[in-house]
């Protein structure tokens, strides 16, 4: 009998569905608690639905008397009204990386599984507040696109596609890396989104280049963009590893991180690359949320986007 693969190595639809019960204590709105990584962002035009208080001003003929602020009116002796603006629907698109470089994890989970969990928790949170959620899921060879919807069945549909793509990852199947797949997925995204979307890019950003940056900049001109940067602790510190076997899907190589300072060189290269990406995105006011493969994803999102504890 074949053993069921670990959910730390391959995502399952059942596990992604269960994550809906953890999708609380955070949000992607511009108004954030002080501890949130999104705090201090300029006011976004994407606020969700409902009525949002805009200003307090003197009464003008034709104003709705129901909006009169009687406390201020009595204190100043002049009629004042509270002005509200209607908040619009905010469609959300998650872009989920399932390429071969994401099929890596040193302690707890594969980066590909963590990316799937970020996407699922984001989807359940967006549905909970009544907004629409869609997705572009891509690997080295193809991509799947789902238009934003509030229909839970449709969300389950693309989560199923995500699970299928995740379970196809293997270093033994002859798969090859495609550094251009990220740029191709972002090009698809640019054709799909119009204005006033929230885009959540979930990736390790392998293959990042000037083309991807320019595409993200164009998208961010009329939409909010947030990057969830998935990484494994070993990528930042491989000094603890005695021997490593690395593969590009076709060839394998055993390396000793202590040999000729390879560990230090790798770590310096990784930090330099990540710092460059973060600096470029920050320059264009695009937040980067680092997500590691060890700590539970929901806890990381609450800490970095909510700044609060959820009582069980």
Secondary structure as GFF3:
##gff-version 3
##sequence-region A 1 312
A	DSSP	alpha_helix	13	18	.	.	.	ID=ss1
A	DSSP	three_ten_helix	19	22	.	.	.	ID=ss2
A	DSSP	beta_strand	50	58	.	.	.	ID=ss3
A	DSSP	three_ten_helix	65	67	.	.	.	ID=ss4
A	DSSP	alpha_helix	70	76	.	.	.	ID=ss5
A	DSSP	beta_strand	80	87	.	.	.	ID=ss6
A	DSSP	beta_strand	92	97	.	.	.	ID=ss7
A	DSSP	three_ten_helix	100	102	.	.	.	ID=ss8
A	DSSP	alpha_helix	111	128	.	.	.	ID=ss9
A	DSSP	beta_strand	133	138	.	.	.	ID=ss10
A	DSSP	beta_strand	143	149	.	.	.	ID=ss11
A	DSSP	alpha_helix	152	167	.	.	.	ID=ss12
A	DSSP	alpha_helix	181	192	.	.	.	ID=ss13
A	DSSP	beta_strand	198	203	.	.	.	ID=ss14
A	DSSP	alpha_helix	210	220	.	.	.	ID=ss15
A	DSSP	beta_strand	224	231	.	.	.	ID=ss16
A	DSSP	alpha_helix	233	236	.	.	.	ID=ss17
A	DSSP	beta_strand	244	247	.	.	.	ID=ss18
A	DSSP	beta_strand	252	255	.	.	.	ID=ss19
A	DSSP	three_ten_helix	259	261	.	.	.	ID=ss20
A	DSSP	alpha_helix	262	283	.	.	.	ID=ss21
A	DSSP	beta_strand	287	292	.	.	.	ID=ss22
A	DSSP	alpha_helix	297	301	.	.	.	ID=ss23
A	DSSP	pi_helix	302	306	.	.	.	ID=ss24
###
